[in-house]
Amino acid sequence: WEFKYYMRQDIECEILDSTIDLYCKRHKERYGVATSKLKKLYLKKLDFSTYIQRKSKNNIYATLFINGNLAAFMSGVLDFSNRSAVIPRLSINNDFSKYSPGIVLINEMAKVIINDKSIDCLDLSKGDEKYKYQMGGKEYKSFDFDIL
């Protein structure tokens, strides 16, 4: 396997495109909802999260390849005010699920963050996915407000 990460730098478009393809594939497998070609194009070219990954100098991105195939990826931003890496997108390739590529990816990224003295926290964002609890995650309340 091969782990690669990108922090505070440009990411190759082909890597971004392949991760969006994996994201859509996983979404279909998990929720039974196919992503249309138009939606996939939107995600690759216009989506805010993708735009941030392409242009921000506060980005964080990691990939895990197994036998040359994309097995997992994560993407997010560095939040220096909270000394954290916020990861709203993480997806795996089910073809490699028996190897737990998401867990391997998170572990490898945690090693990087431990050595980066500007980051104290790997925030895997909202959600109650099993792996978050397995890796020591804790529940906390979040609130949304509408101001009229």
Rosetta constraint file for C-alpha pairs under 8 A:
AtomPair CA 1 CA 64 HARMONIC 6.93 0.50
AtomPair CA 1 CA 65 HARMONIC 5.48 0.50
AtomPair CA 1 CA 66 HARMONIC 4.40 0.50
AtomPair CA 1 CA 67 HARMONIC 6.24 0.50
AtomPair CA 1 CA 68 HARMONIC 7.73 0.50
AtomPair CA 2 CA 64 HARMONIC 5.68 0.50
AtomPair CA 2 CA 65 HARMONIC 5.08 0.50
AtomPair CA 2 CA 66 HARMONIC 6.52 0.50
AtomPair CA 3 CA 62 HARMONIC 7.29 0.50
AtomPair CA 3 CA 63 HARMONIC 5.80 0.50
AtomPair CA 3 CA 64 HARMONIC 4.61 0.50
AtomPair CA 3 CA 65 HARMONIC 6.48 0.50
AtomPair CA 3 CA 105 HARMONIC 7.31 0.50
AtomPair CA 3 CA 108 HARMONIC 7.43 0.50
AtomPair CA 4 CA 62 HARMONIC 5.59 0.50
AtomPair CA 4 CA 63 HARMONIC 5.33 0.50
AtomPair CA 4 CA 64 HARMONIC 6.57 0.50
AtomPair CA 5 CA 60 HARMONIC 7.37 0.50
AtomPair CA 5 CA 61 HARMONIC 5.55 0.50
AtomPair CA 5 CA 62 HARMONIC 4.08 0.50
AtomPair CA 5 CA 63 HARMONIC 6.34 0.50
AtomPair CA 5 CA 109 HARMONIC 7.68 0.50
AtomPair CA 6 CA 10 HARMONIC 7.77 0.50
AtomPair CA 6 CA 11 HARMONIC 7.05 0.50
AtomPair CA 6 CA 59 HARMONIC 7.63 0.50
AtomPair CA 6 CA 60 HARMONIC 5.67 0.50
AtomPair CA 6 CA 61 HARMONIC 5.04 0.50
AtomPair CA 6 CA 62 HARMONIC 6.18 0.50
AtomPair CA 7 CA 57 HARMONIC 7.86 0.50
AtomPair CA 7 CA 58 HARMONIC 7.08 0.50
AtomPair CA 7 CA 59 HARMONIC 5.66 0.50
AtomPair CA 7 CA 60 HARMONIC 4.53 0.50
AtomPair CA 7 CA 61 HARMONIC 6.48 0.50
AtomPair CA 8 CA 56 HARMONIC 7.33 0.50
AtomPair CA 8 CA 57 HARMONIC 4.45 0.50
AtomPair CA 8 CA 58 HARMONIC 4.96 0.50
AtomPair CA 8 CA 59 HARMONIC 5.25 0.50
AtomPair CA 8 CA 60 HARMONIC 6.63 0.50
AtomPair CA 9 CA 56 HARMONIC 7.86 0.50
AtomPair CA 9 CA 57 HARMONIC 5.86 0.50
AtomPair CA 9 CA 58 HARMONIC 7.91 0.50
AtomPair CA 9 CA 59 HARMONIC 7.11 0.50
AtomPair CA 10 CA 53 HARMONIC 7.98 0.50
AtomPair CA 10 CA 54 HARMONIC 6.28 0.50
AtomPair CA 10 CA 55 HARMONIC 7.06 0.50
AtomPair CA 10 CA 57 HARMONIC 7.70 0.50
AtomPair CA 11 CA 15 HARMONIC 7.16 0.50
AtomPair CA 11 CA 16 HARMONIC 7.14 0.50
AtomPair CA 11 CA 53 HARMONIC 7.34 0.50
AtomPair CA 11 CA 54 HARMONIC 6.19 0.50
AtomPair CA 12 CA 16 HARMONIC 6.59 0.50
AtomPair CA 13 CA 17 HARMONIC 6.07 0.50
AtomPair CA 13 CA 54 HARMONIC 7.87 0.50
AtomPair CA 14 CA 18 HARMONIC 6.09 0.50
AtomPair CA 15 CA 19 HARMONIC 6.18 0.50
AtomPair CA 16 CA 20 HARMONIC 6.28 0.50
AtomPair CA 16 CA 44 HARMONIC 7.37 0.50
AtomPair CA 16 CA 50 HARMONIC 7.76 0.50
AtomPair CA 17 CA 21 HARMONIC 6.30 0.50
AtomPair CA 17 CA 44 HARMONIC 6.00 0.50
AtomPair CA 18 CA 22 HARMONIC 6.28 0.50
AtomPair CA 18 CA 70 HARMONIC 7.82 0.50
AtomPair CA 19 CA 23 HARMONIC 6.02 0.50
AtomPair CA 19 CA 70 HARMONIC 7.75 0.50
AtomPair CA 19 CA 73 HARMONIC 6.64 0.50
AtomPair CA 20 CA 24 HARMONIC 6.16 0.50
AtomPair CA 20 CA 40 HARMONIC 7.45 0.50
AtomPair CA 20 CA 43 HARMONIC 6.96 0.50
AtomPair CA 20 CA 44 HARMONIC 6.45 0.50
AtomPair CA 21 CA 25 HARMONIC 6.17 0.50
AtomPair CA 21 CA 40 HARMONIC 7.59 0.50
AtomPair CA 22 CA 26 HARMONIC 6.05 0.50
AtomPair CA 22 CA 70 HARMONIC 7.91 0.50
AtomPair CA 22 CA 91 HARMONIC 7.18 0.50
AtomPair CA 22 CA 92 HARMONIC 7.27 0.50
AtomPair CA 22 CA 93 HARMONIC 6.50 0.50
AtomPair CA 23 CA 27 HARMONIC 6.14 0.50
AtomPair CA 23 CA 91 HARMONIC 5.81 0.50
AtomPair CA 23 CA 92 HARMONIC 7.68 0.50
AtomPair CA 24 CA 28 HARMONIC 6.25 0.50
AtomPair CA 24 CA 34 HARMONIC 7.44 0.50
AtomPair CA 24 CA 35 HARMONIC 6.09 0.50
AtomPair CA 24 CA 40 HARMONIC 7.43 0.50
AtomPair CA 25 CA 29 HARMONIC 6.33 0.50
AtomPair CA 25 CA 34 HARMONIC 7.83 0.50
AtomPair CA 25 CA 93 HARMONIC 7.94 0.50
AtomPair CA 26 CA 30 HARMONIC 5.93 0.50
AtomPair CA 26 CA 91 HARMONIC 6.83 0.50
AtomPair CA 26 CA 92 HARMONIC 6.85 0.50
AtomPair CA 26 CA 93 HARMONIC 6.67 0.50
AtomPair CA 26 CA 94 HARMONIC 7.20 0.50
AtomPair CA 27 CA 31 HARMONIC 5.74 0.50
AtomPair CA 27 CA 32 HARMONIC 7.21 0.50
AtomPair CA 27 CA 33 HARMONIC 6.73 0.50
AtomPair CA 27 CA 34 HARMONIC 7.46 0.50
AtomPair CA 28 CA 32 HARMONIC 4.64 0.50
AtomPair CA 28 CA 33 HARMONIC 4.61 0.50
AtomPair CA 28 CA 34 HARMONIC 4.94 0.50
AtomPair CA 28 CA 35 HARMONIC 7.15 0.50
AtomPair CA 29 CA 33 HARMONIC 7.61 0.50
AtomPair CA 35 CA 39 HARMONIC 6.13 0.50
AtomPair CA 35 CA 40 HARMONIC 6.31 0.50
AtomPair CA 36 CA 40 HARMONIC 6.16 0.50
AtomPair CA 37 CA 41 HARMONIC 6.13 0.50
AtomPair CA 38 CA 42 HARMONIC 6.17 0.50
AtomPair CA 39 CA 43 HARMONIC 6.13 0.50
AtomPair CA 40 CA 44 HARMONIC 6.20 0.50
AtomPair CA 41 CA 45 HARMONIC 6.05 0.50
AtomPair CA 41 CA 46 HARMONIC 7.81 0.50
AtomPair CA 42 CA 46 HARMONIC 5.02 0.50
AtomPair CA 42 CA 47 HARMONIC 5.93 0.50
AtomPair CA 43 CA 47 HARMONIC 4.83 0.50
AtomPair CA 43 CA 50 HARMONIC 6.79 0.50
AtomPair CA 44 CA 50 HARMONIC 6.49 0.50
AtomPair CA 45 CA 50 HARMONIC 7.10 0.50
AtomPair CA 45 CA 51 HARMONIC 7.19 0.50
AtomPair CA 46 CA 50 HARMONIC 7.11 0.50
AtomPair CA 46 CA 51 HARMONIC 6.51 0.50
AtomPair CA 47 CA 51 HARMONIC 6.09 0.50
AtomPair CA 48 CA 52 HARMONIC 6.12 0.50
AtomPair CA 49 CA 53 HARMONIC 6.31 0.50
AtomPair CA 49 CA 76 HARMONIC 7.81 0.50
AtomPair CA 50 CA 54 HARMONIC 6.27 0.50
AtomPair CA 51 CA 55 HARMONIC 6.07 0.50
AtomPair CA 51 CA 56 HARMONIC 7.90 0.50
AtomPair CA 52 CA 56 HARMONIC 5.07 0.50
AtomPair CA 52 CA 59 HARMONIC 7.12 0.50
AtomPair CA 53 CA 59 HARMONIC 5.69 0.50
AtomPair CA 53 CA 60 HARMONIC 7.61 0.50
AtomPair CA 53 CA 61 HARMONIC 7.75 0.50
AtomPair CA 53 CA 75 HARMONIC 7.40 0.50
AtomPair CA 53 CA 76 HARMONIC 7.24 0.50
AtomPair CA 53 CA 77 HARMONIC 7.82 0.50
AtomPair CA 58 CA 77 HARMONIC 5.56 0.50
AtomPair CA 58 CA 78 HARMONIC 5.15 0.50
AtomPair CA 58 CA 79 HARMONIC 7.63 0.50
AtomPair CA 59 CA 75 HARMONIC 7.65 0.50
AtomPair CA 59 CA 76 HARMONIC 5.98 0.50
AtomPair CA 59 CA 77 HARMONIC 4.36 0.50
AtomPair CA 59 CA 78 HARMONIC 5.93 0.50
AtomPair CA 60 CA 75 HARMONIC 5.80 0.50
AtomPair CA 60 CA 76 HARMONIC 5.28 0.50
AtomPair CA 60 CA 77 HARMONIC 5.32 0.50
AtomPair CA 60 CA 78 HARMONIC 6.49 0.50
AtomPair CA 60 CA 85 HARMONIC 7.26 0.50
AtomPair CA 61 CA 73 HARMONIC 7.46 0.50
AtomPair CA 61 CA 74 HARMONIC 5.73 0.50
AtomPair CA 61 CA 75 HARMONIC 4.40 0.50
AtomPair CA 61 CA 76 HARMONIC 6.40 0.50
AtomPair CA 62 CA 73 HARMONIC 5.52 0.50
AtomPair CA 62 CA 74 HARMONIC 5.33 0.50
AtomPair CA 62 CA 75 HARMONIC 6.53 0.50
AtomPair CA 62 CA 105 HARMONIC 7.52 0.50
AtomPair CA 62 CA 109 HARMONIC 7.30 0.50
AtomPair CA 63 CA 70 HARMONIC 7.17 0.50
AtomPair CA 63 CA 71 HARMONIC 7.71 0.50
AtomPair CA 63 CA 72 HARMONIC 5.83 0.50
AtomPair CA 63 CA 73 HARMONIC 4.32 0.50
AtomPair CA 63 CA 74 HARMONIC 6.64 0.50
AtomPair CA 63 CA 105 HARMONIC 7.15 0.50
AtomPair CA 64 CA 70 HARMONIC 6.10 0.50
AtomPair CA 64 CA 71 HARMONIC 5.56 0.50
AtomPair CA 64 CA 72 HARMONIC 5.14 0.50
AtomPair CA 64 CA 73 HARMONIC 6.19 0.50
AtomPair CA 64 CA 101 HARMONIC 7.11 0.50
AtomPair CA 64 CA 105 HARMONIC 6.11 0.50
AtomPair CA 65 CA 69 HARMONIC 5.09 0.50
AtomPair CA 65 CA 70 HARMONIC 4.46 0.50
AtomPair CA 65 CA 71 HARMONIC 5.17 0.50
AtomPair CA 65 CA 72 HARMONIC 7.07 0.50
AtomPair CA 66 CA 70 HARMONIC 6.51 0.50
AtomPair CA 66 CA 71 HARMONIC 5.97 0.50
AtomPair CA 66 CA 96 HARMONIC 7.91 0.50
AtomPair CA 70 CA 93 HARMONIC 7.07 0.50
AtomPair CA 71 CA 92 HARMONIC 5.68 0.50
AtomPair CA 71 CA 93 HARMONIC 4.81 0.50
AtomPair CA 71 CA 94 HARMONIC 7.86 0.50
AtomPair CA 71 CA 95 HARMONIC 7.76 0.50
AtomPair CA 71 CA 96 HARMONIC 6.14 0.50
AtomPair CA 71 CA 101 HARMONIC 6.06 0.50
AtomPair CA 72 CA 90 HARMONIC 7.38 0.50
AtomPair CA 72 CA 91 HARMONIC 5.61 0.50
AtomPair CA 72 CA 92 HARMONIC 4.14 0.50
AtomPair CA 72 CA 93 HARMONIC 5.92 0.50
AtomPair CA 72 CA 101 HARMONIC 5.77 0.50
AtomPair CA 72 CA 102 HARMONIC 5.83 0.50
AtomPair CA 72 CA 105 HARMONIC 6.89 0.50
AtomPair CA 73 CA 89 HARMONIC 7.97 0.50
AtomPair CA 73 CA 90 HARMONIC 5.65 0.50
AtomPair CA 73 CA 91 HARMONIC 5.67 0.50
AtomPair CA 73 CA 92 HARMONIC 6.63 0.50
AtomPair CA 73 CA 102 HARMONIC 7.59 0.50
AtomPair CA 73 CA 105 HARMONIC 7.27 0.50
AtomPair CA 74 CA 87 HARMONIC 6.61 0.50
AtomPair CA 74 CA 88 HARMONIC 7.90 0.50
AtomPair CA 74 CA 89 HARMONIC 5.45 0.50
AtomPair CA 74 CA 90 HARMONIC 4.16 0.50
AtomPair CA 74 CA 91 HARMONIC 6.59 0.50
AtomPair CA 75 CA 87 HARMONIC 5.57 0.50
AtomPair CA 75 CA 88 HARMONIC 6.78 0.50
AtomPair CA 75 CA 89 HARMONIC 5.31 0.50
AtomPair CA 75 CA 90 HARMONIC 6.55 0.50
AtomPair CA 76 CA 85 HARMONIC 6.93 0.50
AtomPair CA 76 CA 86 HARMONIC 5.42 0.50
AtomPair CA 76 CA 87 HARMONIC 4.27 0.50
AtomPair CA 76 CA 88 HARMONIC 5.90 0.50
AtomPair CA 76 CA 89 HARMONIC 6.69 0.50
AtomPair CA 77 CA 85 HARMONIC 5.84 0.50
AtomPair CA 77 CA 86 HARMONIC 5.45 0.50
AtomPair CA 77 CA 87 HARMONIC 6.76 0.50
AtomPair CA 78 CA 83 HARMONIC 7.58 0.50
AtomPair CA 78 CA 84 HARMONIC 5.98 0.50
AtomPair CA 78 CA 85 HARMONIC 4.49 0.50
AtomPair CA 78 CA 86 HARMONIC 6.21 0.50
AtomPair CA 79 CA 83 HARMONIC 5.82 0.50
AtomPair CA 79 CA 84 HARMONIC 5.22 0.50
AtomPair CA 79 CA 85 HARMONIC 6.00 0.50
AtomPair CA 79 CA 86 HARMONIC 6.91 0.50
AtomPair CA 80 CA 84 HARMONIC 6.30 0.50
AtomPair CA 80 CA 118 HARMONIC 7.28 0.50
AtomPair CA 80 CA 119 HARMONIC 7.32 0.50
AtomPair CA 83 CA 118 HARMONIC 6.16 0.50
AtomPair CA 83 CA 119 HARMONIC 4.60 0.50
AtomPair CA 83 CA 120 HARMONIC 5.49 0.50
AtomPair CA 83 CA 121 HARMONIC 6.53 0.50
AtomPair CA 84 CA 119 HARMONIC 5.14 0.50
AtomPair CA 84 CA 120 HARMONIC 5.72 0.50
AtomPair CA 84 CA 121 HARMONIC 4.46 0.50
AtomPair CA 84 CA 122 HARMONIC 5.81 0.50
AtomPair CA 84 CA 123 HARMONIC 6.60 0.50
AtomPair CA 85 CA 119 HARMONIC 6.83 0.50
AtomPair CA 85 CA 121 HARMONIC 6.21 0.50
AtomPair CA 85 CA 122 HARMONIC 5.01 0.50
AtomPair CA 85 CA 123 HARMONIC 5.86 0.50
AtomPair CA 86 CA 122 HARMONIC 6.35 0.50
AtomPair CA 86 CA 123 HARMONIC 4.70 0.50
AtomPair CA 86 CA 124 HARMONIC 6.12 0.50
AtomPair CA 86 CA 125 HARMONIC 6.51 0.50
AtomPair CA 87 CA 122 HARMONIC 7.48 0.50
AtomPair CA 87 CA 123 HARMONIC 5.98 0.50
AtomPair CA 87 CA 124 HARMONIC 4.83 0.50
AtomPair CA 87 CA 125 HARMONIC 6.01 0.50
AtomPair CA 88 CA 124 HARMONIC 6.22 0.50
AtomPair CA 88 CA 125 HARMONIC 5.40 0.50
AtomPair CA 88 CA 126 HARMONIC 7.69 0.50
AtomPair CA 90 CA 102 HARMONIC 7.67 0.50
AtomPair CA 91 CA 102 HARMONIC 7.12 0.50
AtomPair CA 92 CA 96 HARMONIC 7.86 0.50
AtomPair CA 92 CA 97 HARMONIC 7.41 0.50
AtomPair CA 92 CA 101 HARMONIC 6.52 0.50
AtomPair CA 92 CA 102 HARMONIC 5.93 0.50
AtomPair CA 93 CA 97 HARMONIC 6.72 0.50
AtomPair CA 93 CA 101 HARMONIC 7.91 0.50
AtomPair CA 96 CA 100 HARMONIC 7.16 0.50
AtomPair CA 96 CA 101 HARMONIC 6.77 0.50
AtomPair CA 97 CA 101 HARMONIC 6.41 0.50
AtomPair CA 100 CA 104 HARMONIC 6.40 0.50
AtomPair CA 101 CA 105 HARMONIC 5.96 0.50
AtomPair CA 102 CA 106 HARMONIC 6.14 0.50
AtomPair CA 103 CA 107 HARMONIC 6.08 0.50
AtomPair CA 103 CA 131 HARMONIC 7.41 0.50
AtomPair CA 104 CA 108 HARMONIC 6.16 0.50
AtomPair CA 105 CA 109 HARMONIC 6.13 0.50
AtomPair CA 106 CA 110 HARMONIC 6.00 0.50
AtomPair CA 107 CA 111 HARMONIC 6.42 0.50
AtomPair CA 108 CA 112 HARMONIC 6.60 0.50
AtomPair CA 109 CA 113 HARMONIC 6.25 0.50
AtomPair CA 110 CA 114 HARMONIC 6.10 0.50
AtomPair CA 110 CA 122 HARMONIC 7.13 0.50
AtomPair CA 111 CA 115 HARMONIC 6.59 0.50
AtomPair CA 112 CA 116 HARMONIC 6.37 0.50
AtomPair CA 113 CA 117 HARMONIC 7.62 0.50
AtomPair CA 113 CA 119 HARMONIC 6.12 0.50
AtomPair CA 113 CA 120 HARMONIC 7.19 0.50
AtomPair CA 113 CA 121 HARMONIC 7.81 0.50
AtomPair CA 113 CA 122 HARMONIC 7.60 0.50
AtomPair CA 114 CA 119 HARMONIC 7.57 0.50
AtomPair CA 114 CA 120 HARMONIC 7.31 0.50
AtomPair CA 124 CA 132 HARMONIC 7.55 0.50
AtomPair CA 128 CA 132 HARMONIC 7.02 0.50
AtomPair CA 128 CA 133 HARMONIC 7.80 0.50
AtomPair CA 129 CA 133 HARMONIC 7.36 0.50
AtomPair CA 130 CA 134 HARMONIC 6.33 0.50
AtomPair CA 131 CA 135 HARMONIC 6.12 0.50
AtomPair CA 132 CA 136 HARMONIC 6.64 0.50
AtomPair CA 132 CA 137 HARMONIC 5.13 0.50
AtomPair CA 133 CA 137 HARMONIC 4.62 0.50
AtomPair CA 133 CA 138 HARMONIC 6.63 0.50
